[in-house]
Amino acid sequence: MKTSRRITSVASLLIFTVIFTANSVSAISLLGINDDTDQLELFDSDGSGGSTILLEDVPDEIEDLVYAGNNTYYGIQSYNYGKNADKSSQLYKFVMNGALTSVSFEQVGNAFSATDIDSVEYIDGFLYTMDNKKDEFIKLDVDGTVTERTSVKGTGITKVEGMAYKDGMLYVSDTKNDGQRTTSTSRWDADSSLFTIEIASLSVDYIGQIGFGQVEALTFVGDSLYGTSDIHNTLFQVDLATGTGSRVSDWGSDIEGIAGYAQPGVVPEPGTILLLGAGLIGLLAVHRKRVK
């Protein structure tokens, strides 16, 4: 009887450990460009504000970042201020190993005609972005060549600074003319808007007000949409139905272009979890029959 109870206890503990691990261990962290310091950083997955600097001296004015598979990320350098603002933009590629001990970047192709680019997304082998000066939705090859330009004038979109793609839908944050200038910050401390762009038809729909100003980055982590607010230095999660953001944590710096990063080997595959759990339960059942 003592042996039976001991095996029962051990099996129950192992099953609990597997289930607990599957639900409590996060394999997702966030990569982001720190626009204040021009650094590529890895941020804690809980949004606590802790970060690890992966790369210093990132090219200036890269205000976006997107994951494209195979440890490869893309960002676009674009200027939008001053009388001599550059009317061209440049694509960059960042490559890192799985352990993030080696990170490099390179310029991709030639500069292309576009100004005031603050966002980029990777979809089915192509990059999508927005020229906020000309109000054009742009499709790029990964070699930096522009393949399509579509005007979004009259759709309600004015200044896109965040992009995130999920199930055929592109979610974008619009930060222009949606609030009042404040004397304390001298910035548009505004409630940014959330729109969707249906990729197949390029139809635009307004979802709602996010509840945070200067939303300059969006990314999906699994089925959850996250964003950062420059003016509030906040990481938040977005309700896809209403567009409303709920605070996750304060970050304390100007984070651009967040992108999810899956840490290898942290979370077991769902199939492995089920097999291990089923095996333990079966082992326990066999032992009980033998005891009887």
Backbone bond lengths (Angstrom), bond angles and torsions (degrees), N, CA, C in turn:
res aa  C-N    CA-C-N  psi(-1)  N-CA   C-N-CA  omega(-1)  CA-C   N-CA-C  phi
1 M - - - 1.476 - - 1.525 111.22 -
2 K 1.353 116.37 -40.59 1.455 119.55 -179.90 1.530 110.32 -64.30
3 T 1.372 115.08 -40.37 1.460 119.33 178.82 1.526 111.46 -62.63
4 S 1.342 115.37 -42.50 1.463 120.35 178.79 1.515 111.37 -60.88
5 R 1.325 116.38 -45.01 1.467 119.82 -179.35 1.524 110.93 -64.92
6 R 1.368 115.54 -37.55 1.449 118.94 -178.39 1.527 110.45 -65.45
7 I 1.355 116.32 -44.94 1.463 120.03 179.02 1.514 111.11 -64.52
8 T 1.347 115.77 -40.63 1.474 119.56 177.12 1.510 110.76 -59.15
9 S 1.309 118.57 -43.65 1.461 122.86 -178.64 1.522 111.12 -65.15
10 V 1.350 115.97 -43.75 1.458 120.00 -179.64 1.525 110.95 -64.19
11 A 1.342 116.42 -44.84 1.468 120.35 179.71 1.515 111.00 -62.06
12 S 1.331 116.43 -43.67 1.464 120.69 179.77 1.526 110.37 -62.36
13 L 1.342 117.13 -40.15 1.457 121.33 -179.36 1.518 110.45 -65.68
14 L 1.355 117.67 -41.77 1.458 121.20 179.81 1.520 111.37 -64.92
15 I 1.337 116.79 -42.93 1.461 120.83 178.54 1.526 110.27 -61.79
16 F 1.329 117.10 -44.08 1.461 121.51 178.90 1.521 110.76 -62.09
17 T 1.355 115.76 -40.61 1.458 119.46 -178.83 1.514 111.32 -63.32
18 V 1.341 117.33 -42.65 1.463 121.06 178.97 1.519 110.87 -62.41
19 I 1.335 116.74 -47.77 1.471 121.02 -179.28 1.525 110.47 -64.04
20 F 1.318 117.58 -43.49 1.458 121.88 -179.08 1.526 110.32 -62.84
21 T 1.350 115.74 -43.15 1.457 119.36 -179.95 1.518 111.27 -62.16
22 A 1.343 116.23 -41.65 1.467 120.05 -177.64 1.511 111.62 -64.21
23 N 1.320 117.18 -31.18 1.458 119.77 -174.50 1.520 113.91 -97.34
24 S 1.338 118.42 -21.08 1.449 118.60 -171.80 1.513 114.31 -108.30
25 V 1.347 119.22 -21.85 1.448 120.85 -176.91 1.519 109.74 -89.46
26 S 1.324 116.70 123.53 1.453 120.52 -179.80 1.526 110.02 -93.74
27 A 1.330 116.30 131.21 1.463 120.60 178.18 1.514 110.88 -101.67
28 I 1.313 117.70 6.25 1.452 121.32 -174.40 1.518 110.94 -111.59
29 S 1.306 115.44 127.21 1.458 122.05 169.12 1.524 107.28 -121.83
30 L 1.309 116.80 172.44 1.457 121.23 -176.95 1.521 110.63 -117.72
31 L 1.322 116.49 126.03 1.448 122.14 171.33 1.518 108.00 -91.26
32 G 1.319 116.73 143.85 1.452 118.98 179.36 1.514 112.08 -155.19
33 I 1.326 115.99 153.40 1.454 122.40 173.38 1.520 107.97 -90.65
34 N 1.331 117.22 121.50 1.457 121.80 175.30 1.522 107.61 -85.79
35 D 1.329 116.07 106.18 1.457 121.03 -174.26 1.529 112.09 -71.20
36 D 1.333 116.85 -20.71 1.466 120.23 178.82 1.522 111.40 -73.42
37 T 1.337 117.22 -33.55 1.464 121.59 -174.16 1.524 113.67 -118.05
38 D 1.340 117.29 -2.48 1.473 122.05 -176.35 1.524 110.69 53.24
39 Q 1.342 115.47 54.28 1.456 121.89 178.52 1.523 109.79 -127.90
40 L 1.330 115.71 148.59 1.458 121.53 170.92 1.520 107.11 -94.21
41 E 1.350 117.27 124.49 1.451 120.97 -173.81 1.528 111.30 -129.09
42 L 1.331 115.55 151.68 1.454 122.73 173.45 1.515 107.78 -105.37
43 F 1.337 116.61 121.07 1.459 121.97 -175.25 1.520 111.23 -102.78
44 D 1.320 115.98 148.67 1.456 120.89 178.07 1.520 109.87 -57.32
45 S 1.328 116.21 141.77 1.463 120.75 -175.74 1.522 112.89 -67.90
46 D 1.353 117.13 -20.26 1.461 118.93 -179.96 1.522 111.75 -89.00
47 G 1.337 116.69 3.64 1.460 119.71 178.35 1.505 113.44 69.99
48 S 1.341 118.51 25.08 1.461 121.56 -176.04 1.518 112.77 -73.32
49 G 1.329 116.69 -10.27 1.454 119.55 179.16 1.506 113.05 100.74
50 G 1.330 117.95 -14.51 1.448 120.51 177.21 1.517 110.61 -69.94
51 S 1.332 117.43 144.78 1.457 119.99 -178.68 1.519 110.50 -151.13
52 T 1.329 114.31 159.45 1.455 122.56 175.82 1.520 108.00 -121.24
53 I 1.321 117.83 127.04 1.460 121.60 178.81 1.520 109.03 -76.24
54 L 1.324 116.51 120.99 1.460 122.19 -179.60 1.520 112.11 -97.93
55 L 1.324 116.49 -32.87 1.453 120.39 -176.07 1.518 109.51 -152.73
56 E 1.321 116.06 127.06 1.459 121.37 176.19 1.530 110.10 -98.96
57 D 1.324 115.24 166.65 1.463 121.67 177.49 1.526 112.60 57.35
58 V 1.338 115.91 42.08 1.465 120.42 171.64 1.533 107.79 -65.88
59 P 1.325 119.53 141.27 1.469 120.67 179.48 1.524 111.95 -49.66
60 D 1.322 115.52 138.63 1.465 122.20 -177.16 1.530 111.46 -62.38
61 E 1.329 114.81 147.86 1.466 123.65 174.17 1.532 113.79 64.46
62 I 1.324 117.02 32.23 1.463 120.21 164.70 1.524 105.92 -92.68
63 E 1.323 116.01 106.69 1.453 120.96 -172.53 1.525 111.86 -113.52
64 D 1.324 115.91 30.93 1.456 120.24 -179.73 1.526 108.56 -157.40
65 L 1.311 116.00 159.88 1.455 121.79 179.55 1.523 108.14 -159.63
66 V 1.338 116.45 137.55 1.460 119.68 179.29 1.522 109.15 -146.49
67 Y 1.336 116.23 142.82 1.448 122.13 178.45 1.526 109.35 -86.29
68 A 1.358 116.87 135.22 1.463 121.22 -177.11 1.520 112.32 -124.08
69 G 1.330 116.94 18.19 1.453 120.87 179.48 1.517 112.66 87.06
70 N 1.352 116.30 160.41 1.460 122.56 176.39 1.530 112.69 55.73
71 N 1.332 116.00 40.71 1.467 122.01 178.09 1.529 112.65 59.16
72 T 1.319 116.50 28.70 1.465 122.26 -178.66 1.517 110.92 -115.82
73 Y 1.329 116.23 134.12 1.457 123.51 178.26 1.527 108.52 -127.16
74 Y 1.346 115.91 154.26 1.459 121.05 177.52 1.525 110.26 -126.01
75 G 1.324 114.75 149.05 1.459 121.83 173.79 1.518 108.50 -145.79
76 I 1.328 117.19 157.71 1.461 121.31 -178.23 1.523 109.85 -122.58
77 Q 1.315 115.47 127.56 1.468 122.20 176.72 1.524 108.80 -87.42
78 S 1.331 116.38 125.52 1.459 120.07 -176.83 1.525 109.71 -152.64
79 Y 1.333 116.56 135.44 1.466 121.49 -179.85 1.528 109.81 -106.01
80 N 1.339 115.85 146.95 1.459 118.37 -176.57 1.523 113.29 -141.70
81 Y 1.331 117.18 17.44 1.455 117.90 -176.33 1.522 110.84 -132.22
82 G 1.341 115.12 159.04 1.462 120.98 178.41 1.514 112.93 82.16
83 K 1.322 115.55 160.71 1.456 120.82 -178.52 1.524 112.15 -65.35
84 N 1.331 116.61 -28.24 1.450 120.53 -177.57 1.527 111.97 -104.23
85 A 1.314 116.06 32.07 1.469 119.97 179.42 1.533 109.92 -55.75
86 D 1.335 114.92 132.33 1.460 120.69 -178.46 1.527 109.80 -64.97
87 K 1.312 117.05 129.60 1.463 121.78 179.92 1.531 112.33 -89.78
88 S 1.326 116.52 9.21 1.456 120.80 176.66 1.520 109.35 -123.40
89 S 1.334 116.13 158.37 1.457 122.04 -179.40 1.519 108.73 -129.81
90 Q 1.351 115.63 158.50 1.452 120.47 -174.46 1.525 111.27 -128.89
91 L 1.333 116.32 130.95 1.457 121.98 177.60 1.529 110.38 -84.41
92 Y 1.361 115.89 138.02 1.461 122.31 175.45 1.526 109.27 -125.79
93 K 1.334 114.46 147.65 1.464 121.00 176.52 1.520 109.86 -117.58
94 F 1.339 115.89 133.01 1.455 122.68 177.12 1.532 108.19 -111.52
95 V 1.316 116.59 130.84 1.462 121.35 -179.71 1.521 108.90 -125.50
96 M 1.327 116.59 133.86 1.463 120.66 -179.34 1.515 109.83 -141.41
97 N 1.336 115.08 153.69 1.461 117.48 176.30 1.523 109.87 -82.06
98 G 1.329 117.19 170.81 1.455 121.19 -174.64 1.504 114.06 -61.63
99 A 1.344 116.61 -30.59 1.463 120.65 -178.65 1.522 112.35 -88.62
100 L 1.333 117.17 -1.58 1.465 123.31 -179.68 1.519 112.77 60.70
101 T 1.328 117.21 26.39 1.462 120.05 177.01 1.520 111.27 -89.93
102 S 1.323 116.17 -11.71 1.456 120.99 178.40 1.522 108.93 -135.62
103 V 1.322 116.61 120.03 1.462 122.24 -179.61 1.519 108.75 -133.12
104 S 1.321 116.93 131.90 1.456 120.66 178.60 1.524 109.49 -138.84
105 F 1.322 116.07 163.18 1.462 119.27 175.72 1.523 109.32 -140.55
106 E 1.334 114.98 157.47 1.452 120.64 178.48 1.516 110.36 -148.85
107 Q 1.324 115.84 152.10 1.451 122.06 174.77 1.518 108.69 -76.37
108 V 1.333 116.78 136.53 1.464 121.31 -177.38 1.520 109.90 -113.00
109 G 1.321 116.49 119.74 1.458 120.72 176.03 1.516 112.76 64.68
110 N 1.326 114.79 -162.38 1.456 121.49 179.55 1.523 111.07 -97.99
111 A 1.322 116.23 163.15 1.461 120.24 175.71 1.530 109.47 -62.20
112 F 1.332 116.57 146.49 1.466 120.62 178.69 1.518 109.38 -121.34
113 S 1.311 115.63 156.25 1.457 122.04 -175.09 1.528 111.04 -72.10
114 A 1.331 116.15 108.22 1.471 122.92 177.17 1.518 107.65 -175.76
115 T 1.330 116.35 148.14 1.460 121.11 -177.49 1.521 110.31 -134.95
116 D 1.331 115.31 147.62 1.461 122.13 175.61 1.531 111.10 61.06
117 I 1.339 116.08 56.54 1.459 121.49 176.19 1.524 109.04 -96.21
118 D 1.334 116.32 124.41 1.459 121.89 -177.49 1.519 112.56 -122.84
119 S 1.330 118.40 4.21 1.459 120.28 -173.93 1.518 110.37 -150.41
120 V 1.330 115.60 156.06 1.462 120.66 174.79 1.525 108.26 -157.78
121 E 1.333 116.91 146.44 1.463 121.74 176.26 1.521 108.86 -141.00
122 Y 1.325 115.44 148.43 1.465 122.54 -179.49 1.524 108.79 -108.28
123 I 1.355 116.06 124.11 1.463 120.83 -178.58 1.525 109.26 -139.64
124 D 1.323 116.80 116.70 1.463 122.86 173.29 1.528 113.12 49.76
125 G 1.322 116.92 48.13 1.455 120.99 174.30 1.513 115.76 87.61
126 F 1.341 117.86 -0.25 1.456 121.44 179.16 1.527 110.35 -125.62
127 L 1.327 115.29 160.24 1.462 122.45 176.19 1.519 108.92 -108.75
128 Y 1.332 116.09 140.35 1.463 121.97 178.12 1.522 109.07 -121.93
129 T 1.338 115.62 141.23 1.454 119.92 -179.38 1.529 109.12 -152.06
130 M 1.346 115.67 179.61 1.467 120.43 -177.87 1.518 110.36 -132.36
131 D 1.331 116.08 125.47 1.461 121.73 171.37 1.523 106.60 -84.75
132 N 1.339 116.32 105.31 1.462 120.18 -173.94 1.521 113.55 -78.38
133 K 1.326 117.94 -10.53 1.459 120.80 175.51 1.532 111.20 -82.92
134 K 1.326 114.75 -42.41 1.466 119.51 -178.08 1.522 112.69 -97.34
135 D 1.339 117.50 -1.12 1.473 121.92 -176.76 1.528 110.64 53.67
136 E 1.349 115.22 51.58 1.454 121.40 179.50 1.524 111.17 -119.98
137 F 1.329 115.68 134.88 1.452 123.22 173.20 1.528 107.09 -89.35
138 I 1.342 117.40 123.35 1.459 121.83 -170.28 1.523 111.02 -117.47
139 K 1.334 115.35 135.97 1.459 122.35 174.15 1.528 108.22 -109.39
140 L 1.340 116.23 128.96 1.455 122.22 -176.66 1.517 110.71 -120.75
141 D 1.336 115.26 145.43 1.459 119.24 165.78 1.528 107.18 -77.01
142 V 1.335 117.53 160.50 1.464 119.91 -178.99 1.522 112.10 -71.56
143 D 1.343 117.58 -5.04 1.465 120.09 173.80 1.522 111.45 -91.64
144 G 1.358 116.89 4.61 1.456 121.62 176.94 1.506 114.76 92.47
145 T 1.335 118.03 3.17 1.463 121.76 -179.33 1.526 111.05 -85.24
146 V 1.319 116.86 130.14 1.463 121.67 177.28 1.529 109.10 -75.30
147 T 1.331 116.94 126.65 1.465 120.70 -179.91 1.526 112.75 -107.70
148 E 1.341 117.69 -27.64 1.469 120.55 179.79 1.525 110.05 -148.68
149 R 1.324 115.60 147.49 1.466 122.89 172.02 1.524 107.96 -133.36
150 T 1.324 117.02 130.96 1.465 121.22 -179.86 1.526 109.11 -132.11
151 S 1.316 116.93 127.84 1.466 121.02 178.97 1.528 110.64 -71.77
152 V 1.337 116.35 137.26 1.468 121.18 175.93 1.531 110.86 -114.41
153 K 1.320 117.02 16.29 1.455 120.79 177.50 1.526 109.85 -63.99
154 G 1.322 115.81 135.65 1.455 120.59 179.96 1.511 114.13 87.50
155 T 1.338 117.92 -2.07 1.466 120.59 -179.11 1.527 112.37 -90.65
156 G 1.338 116.84 -10.76 1.463 120.96 -176.53 1.507 112.78 101.99
157 I 1.323 117.11 -17.09 1.469 121.42 177.23 1.521 109.40 -80.52
158 T 1.341 116.23 133.81 1.461 120.19 -178.39 1.527 113.35 -126.16
159 K 1.322 118.35 -43.36 1.470 121.05 -179.81 1.529 108.83 -146.63
160 V 1.326 116.40 100.05 1.460 122.39 -178.91 1.529 109.73 -87.96
161 E 1.340 116.61 125.84 1.466 120.63 179.32 1.522 112.99 -123.63
162 G 1.320 117.97 -7.03 1.455 120.70 176.74 1.519 109.99 -139.51
163 M 1.348 117.37 142.04 1.460 122.61 178.50 1.520 109.61 -139.16
164 A 1.332 116.51 140.68 1.466 121.34 174.97 1.525 108.12 -152.32
165 Y 1.330 117.04 136.59 1.466 121.97 -173.19 1.523 111.02 -111.98
166 K 1.359 114.93 139.94 1.461 120.72 177.14 1.526 109.71 -157.49
167 D 1.340 117.18 123.24 1.471 123.05 171.72 1.524 113.33 51.05
168 G 1.321 116.74 51.00 1.454 121.19 175.57 1.513 115.23 82.91
169 M 1.343 116.78 -2.72 1.459 121.13 -176.45 1.522 111.00 -118.95
170 L 1.323 115.65 132.55 1.449 122.16 176.39 1.528 108.26 -101.14
171 Y 1.331 116.71 120.75 1.464 122.22 177.86 1.522 108.36 -96.69
172 V 1.347 116.42 128.72 1.461 119.85 -177.26 1.532 110.20 -130.39
173 S 1.333 115.30 145.63 1.465 120.80 175.50 1.517 108.98 -102.81
174 D 1.327 115.72 134.35 1.460 123.01 179.98 1.523 107.96 -112.71
175 T 1.334 117.00 126.90 1.475 120.15 -171.46 1.526 114.09 -114.82
176 K 1.326 118.89 4.59 1.466 119.80 -173.42 1.522 112.75 -100.94
177 N 1.336 115.52 139.32 1.463 122.47 171.80 1.526 114.00 55.64
178 D 1.334 116.69 37.01 1.463 118.61 178.72 1.529 111.25 -123.10
179 G 1.333 116.38 30.06 1.456 119.98 177.89 1.517 111.17 -175.05
180 Q 1.302 116.54 -165.41 1.462 121.31 -178.21 1.523 110.15 -119.95
181 R 1.335 116.02 145.05 1.448 120.52 177.23 1.528 109.37 -68.93
182 T 1.325 116.90 134.04 1.454 120.59 -179.19 1.519 110.31 -102.59
183 T 1.329 116.65 146.48 1.466 120.77 -179.11 1.521 111.72 -72.20
184 S 1.326 117.47 -25.77 1.463 120.47 -176.51 1.522 112.79 -77.19
185 T 1.314 117.26 -27.44 1.459 119.76 -176.00 1.527 113.44 -117.93
186 S 1.331 116.84 -18.40 1.460 121.50 -174.80 1.525 111.63 52.78
187 R 1.315 116.35 33.89 1.458 122.93 177.15 1.528 108.54 -129.16
188 W 1.339 116.44 165.64 1.449 119.27 175.86 1.520 108.48 -78.21
189 D 1.337 115.25 83.19 1.467 120.45 179.77 1.525 107.12 -76.29
190 A 1.313 114.21 80.16 1.457 120.18 -167.36 1.512 111.44 -120.38
191 D 1.302 114.24 164.74 1.454 121.09 176.20 1.527 107.41 -90.80
192 S 1.325 116.95 100.54 1.465 120.78 -176.58 1.522 111.40 -64.11
193 S 1.330 115.37 155.05 1.462 121.93 -176.76 1.522 110.74 -103.42
194 L 1.342 116.32 150.23 1.453 122.12 175.42 1.525 109.17 -110.67
195 F 1.340 116.17 127.71 1.456 123.10 176.14 1.525 108.89 -122.24
196 T 1.326 116.05 162.32 1.459 121.07 169.39 1.527 109.05 -121.08
197 I 1.338 114.92 146.59 1.463 121.80 173.46 1.518 107.21 -122.64
198 E 1.310 116.88 117.54 1.454 121.63 178.61 1.533 107.41 -78.31
199 I 1.341 117.08 115.43 1.454 121.18 -168.63 1.528 112.53 -62.05
200 A 1.315 118.19 -41.03 1.466 120.70 -176.12 1.526 112.28 -63.13
201 S 1.335 117.04 -42.21 1.470 120.79 -176.07 1.524 113.13 -106.75
202 L 1.350 116.80 -12.43 1.467 124.19 -175.41 1.536 112.01 60.31
203 S 1.323 116.50 28.13 1.466 120.48 175.16 1.525 109.36 -79.20
204 V 1.333 115.66 142.40 1.460 122.47 -174.72 1.522 110.30 -111.44
205 D 1.331 116.58 134.78 1.464 121.12 177.04 1.525 109.86 -132.57
206 Y 1.321 115.20 140.38 1.466 121.55 176.24 1.528 109.00 -86.17
207 I 1.355 117.44 130.92 1.456 121.68 179.60 1.520 111.83 -98.84
208 G 1.342 117.56 -51.37 1.459 119.84 -179.57 1.512 112.08 166.47
209 Q 1.333 115.20 -178.06 1.459 122.01 178.42 1.527 109.41 -86.18
210 I 1.328 116.36 135.67 1.461 121.15 -174.62 1.529 112.32 -77.14
211 G 1.329 116.55 -32.45 1.460 118.81 -179.57 1.517 113.06 98.15
212 F 1.330 116.89 -1.36 1.457 123.02 176.08 1.520 108.51 -131.83
213 G 1.348 116.77 146.82 1.455 121.45 179.69 1.516 112.18 -92.69
214 Q 1.345 115.41 159.16 1.461 122.59 177.98 1.534 111.89 49.26
215 V 1.327 116.28 53.61 1.462 121.03 177.31 1.526 107.40 -76.93
216 E 1.326 116.05 101.06 1.463 121.44 -170.31 1.520 113.28 -103.87
217 A 1.330 118.39 3.47 1.464 119.93 179.16 1.519 110.08 -156.32
218 L 1.336 115.63 140.70 1.459 122.61 174.18 1.527 108.28 -136.20
219 T 1.326 117.11 146.89 1.459 120.98 173.08 1.516 110.19 -158.54
220 F 1.310 116.37 149.36 1.462 121.16 174.01 1.516 109.59 -92.48
221 V 1.320 116.10 136.31 1.457 123.73 168.83 1.524 105.05 -119.76
222 G 1.337 116.34 101.68 1.459 119.52 -170.20 1.517 109.14 66.85
223 D 1.321 117.06 -126.46 1.468 121.49 178.34 1.524 112.61 -95.88
224 S 1.315 117.86 3.03 1.469 121.79 -176.12 1.522 111.07 -101.32
225 L 1.332 115.81 133.69 1.455 122.13 179.13 1.528 109.42 -96.78
226 Y 1.341 115.89 128.32 1.453 121.95 178.94 1.518 109.98 -119.72
227 G 1.336 115.48 154.73 1.455 120.42 178.14 1.508 111.06 -146.60
228 T 1.337 115.64 165.44 1.470 121.03 175.15 1.522 109.37 -124.57
229 S 1.319 114.94 144.25 1.464 122.19 177.25 1.523 109.04 -111.55
230 D 1.327 116.33 122.36 1.455 121.24 179.08 1.534 110.65 -67.30
231 I 1.323 116.48 -47.39 1.461 120.15 -174.47 1.520 112.31 -68.31
232 H 1.348 117.17 -29.68 1.463 120.77 179.81 1.522 112.69 -103.92
233 N 1.351 117.19 -3.41 1.472 121.90 -178.72 1.527 110.82 48.04
234 T 1.320 116.07 51.96 1.465 121.64 -170.85 1.529 111.16 -129.89
235 L 1.326 115.87 141.25 1.458 122.72 167.89 1.520 107.14 -98.59
236 F 1.348 117.42 133.08 1.460 120.73 -177.33 1.518 110.42 -141.62
237 Q 1.334 115.85 161.68 1.460 122.60 175.23 1.522 108.79 -107.93
238 V 1.334 116.52 143.02 1.464 121.66 -172.59 1.526 110.96 -109.52
239 D 1.338 116.43 132.48 1.454 122.90 171.85 1.532 107.30 -77.08
240 L 1.327 117.75 116.64 1.457 120.98 -174.90 1.519 113.14 -67.16
241 A 1.313 118.16 -25.25 1.464 121.33 -178.22 1.523 112.15 -77.58
242 T 1.335 116.70 -38.43 1.464 120.83 -174.65 1.523 113.22 -109.48
243 G 1.345 116.92 -18.79 1.457 120.65 -176.45 1.513 113.90 84.02
244 T 1.325 117.81 -1.65 1.463 122.10 -176.06 1.527 111.69 -75.61
245 G 1.329 116.19 135.11 1.452 121.18 178.94 1.518 111.80 -98.15
246 S 1.348 115.81 141.92 1.464 122.01 176.89 1.525 108.98 -118.67
247 R 1.327 116.41 126.06 1.460 122.10 -174.80 1.522 112.17 -58.23
248 V 1.327 116.39 133.91 1.458 122.73 172.74 1.516 110.13 -103.74
249 S 1.341 116.84 -48.14 1.455 120.24 -178.44 1.517 110.22 -166.10
250 D 1.347 116.35 158.70 1.454 122.01 171.32 1.523 108.74 -87.22
251 W 1.346 116.12 139.72 1.456 119.86 -177.96 1.516 113.35 -108.17
252 G 1.325 118.45 -35.56 1.457 120.70 174.14 1.511 116.16 83.84
253 S 1.326 118.35 11.49 1.458 120.00 176.08 1.525 109.09 -155.55
254 D 1.334 115.13 167.60 1.460 121.44 -175.72 1.528 109.08 -85.17
255 I 1.334 116.81 96.56 1.456 121.71 -176.27 1.525 109.79 -99.72
256 E 1.327 115.39 124.03 1.457 121.19 -179.11 1.532 110.04 -109.90
257 G 1.295 116.09 151.97 1.446 122.28 167.76 1.512 116.69 52.37
258 I 1.320 118.81 52.16 1.459 120.21 178.87 1.525 111.15 -65.54
259 A 1.334 116.04 146.02 1.457 121.97 177.94 1.514 108.42 -143.62
260 G 1.328 116.80 139.44 1.450 120.73 -179.71 1.517 111.76 -67.92
261 Y 1.337 115.89 145.06 1.461 121.19 176.75 1.518 108.55 -130.76
262 A 1.331 117.81 121.88 1.463 121.86 -179.39 1.516 109.56 -91.03
263 Q 1.333 117.24 116.08 1.454 121.38 178.60 1.519 108.81 -73.31
264 P 1.335 118.22 123.53 1.468 120.50 -175.54 1.513 112.87 -67.82
265 G 1.355 115.68 137.56 1.447 120.75 171.80 1.509 116.45 77.18
266 V 1.351 118.60 15.61 1.459 119.27 -177.48 1.520 111.61 -94.67
267 V 1.318 117.28 -46.68 1.462 120.61 -177.63 1.523 109.99 -105.06
268 P 1.323 119.17 127.71 1.464 120.99 179.45 1.515 111.63 -65.76
269 E 1.339 115.78 153.09 1.459 120.20 175.47 1.529 109.38 -64.86
270 P 1.339 118.64 143.58 1.466 121.11 179.71 1.521 112.24 -55.01
271 G 1.349 117.92 -39.93 1.456 120.46 179.06 1.511 112.61 -62.55
272 T 1.343 116.10 -38.37 1.458 120.45 178.56 1.512 110.70 -65.39
273 I 1.321 116.92 -40.87 1.457 121.50 179.61 1.523 110.63 -62.05
274 L 1.349 116.60 -45.85 1.463 120.45 -178.66 1.525 111.51 -65.26
275 L 1.336 116.75 -42.36 1.458 120.24 179.85 1.523 111.71 -64.15
276 L 1.324 115.59 -43.81 1.458 119.40 -179.69 1.522 110.79 -64.23
277 G 1.336 116.04 -43.79 1.462 119.97 179.64 1.518 111.38 -64.22
278 A 1.349 116.16 -44.14 1.468 120.05 179.86 1.519 111.13 -64.21
279 G 1.339 116.33 -38.68 1.457 120.35 179.15 1.508 112.53 -63.13
280 L 1.321 115.41 -41.86 1.465 119.71 179.14 1.526 111.38 -65.42
281 I 1.320 116.07 -40.88 1.470 120.05 179.21 1.528 110.18 -65.19
282 G 1.357 116.36 -42.27 1.453 120.04 178.39 1.514 112.54 -63.19
283 L 1.351 116.15 -40.39 1.460 120.61 177.61 1.516 111.15 -60.93
284 L 1.318 115.53 -41.30 1.459 120.50 179.59 1.526 111.05 -65.51
285 A 1.334 117.29 -39.93 1.463 121.70 -179.02 1.542 110.62 -65.10
286 V 1.346 116.45 -42.96 1.463 120.77 179.31 1.521 111.31 -61.91
287 H 1.322 114.10 -41.90 1.481 118.35 -179.26 1.535 111.09 -63.76
288 R 1.337 116.05 -40.01 1.468 119.66 -179.94 1.517 111.18 -62.82
289 K 1.359 117.02 -38.98 1.463 120.77 178.67 1.519 110.70 -63.92
290 R 1.334 116.44 -40.25 1.454 119.99 179.71 1.530 111.89 -65.37
291 V 1.337 115.10 -38.59 1.469 119.95 179.78 1.509 110.36 -64.03
292 K 1.357 115.99 -39.49 1.466 119.71 179.91 1.523 110.63 -66.05
